[in-house]
């Protein structure tokens, strides 16, 4: 079956461009493919049933205000970006002529049994009325202390971010978040009714894992994204028509794209790499492993170096389930507390529970609430479920942060580059930058841009490619 395993490679030449395999069609793989298009002979491998990875758009149908059935797209994964911290993604969408629409990053919390009478506590940060959606909280000392702690926390962490402290082994920013909160005297109400819900919305991780994150992870990301600012917050946008629009535009330019084709093994030698799929082995000059770090380690198998095993194996993942549905009973009981991102606390810290109110995140042609619930705690009516989607999110604990610092040392070794959002903060811009960097490195390694064309290529490239 694998009779060509020992077949020698044919050296690249003007008549034969280099062959590059890209394993994974999420934003990292698409970024690498889009950058290398026209410069190399590309093959894109995707193990799943759709291209795009976390950019996952689903069609659903509901009745509009006139009772007419209308079909529209809903994103179940990647949803929003802003102009301040997503420069490469905005540049990519503009280059692809993919339109954006304004979005909302409002945030609500519901914690069952947290109110003084044993009922649920509910509040949202949209405006003053939604903060005090439950008017009784105007006289709730714990709630008022939480609000004061939010202001103090934002001021303190902004100072830490602007100070730019070193992230060495003994840096205060490597302190676990749980220890940081205790050391600075933040209240339990602040931790349970604001801080952990906010981080849950960002990283989709259980509370016990988030409290072990180093301070640096939270401070740098939240500062860059304007999440610890009271004023001058960035405007957020969503991809009009769903994120699959940009995925389709990139994929249609890749001649050799293979859906539902899992890579079983990557074999490396002095000449290049061999990609093993079901019943087929093909030789390439380079490979970009644009998949999760644990998946990359699996396909490398026993051929992985010690450094690769240590780095890729240090990053863990949290499995989550997203449910697209129309059951508004999962939202806060008080509609004044509804927001775009709705956190629901519970008795278990095993998985975070979030409800995304898509009507506030994407422009929909219906008024009926459309939701994507991540790990719903309450049963959702089966007749209101449209689709389910299983996904994994990286866990950015101290081991992961330390491993990230070693990724660059692995790049390009034995014709292999690694790219994924796991190398940054876990978000679309991070995956995009990782893919751009991998593509740039391959361009440099193989001299793919002739010197007379270099200026034109640089001017047409996204910021992250030649930064």
Secondary structure, DSSP 8 states (H G I E B T S, - for coil): --TTTT------BTTB--EEEEE--SHHHHHHHHHHBTTBEEEEE--SSSTTTT--EEEEEEE-TTS-EEEEEEESS---EETTT-HHHHHHHHHTT--EEE----EEEEETT-STTSS-EEEESSSHHHHTSSGGGGG-HHHHHHHHHHHHHHHHHHHHHHHT---STT-GGGSBHHHHHHHTT--HHHIIIIIHHHHHHHH---HHHHTTSBHHHHHHHHHHTTTT-SSS---EEEETT-THHHHHHHHTT-SSEETT----EEEE-SS-EEEEETTEEEEESEEEE-S-HHHHHHHHGGG--HHHHHHHHT-EEEEEEEEEE--GGGS-SSGGG--SEEEE--S--SS--EEEEHHHHS--S--S--EEEES-SS---GGGEEEEEEEEEEE--HHHHHHHTTHHHHTTGGGEEE--GGGTTSSHHHHHHHHHHHHHHHHHHHT-S-GGGHHHHHHHS-TTT--
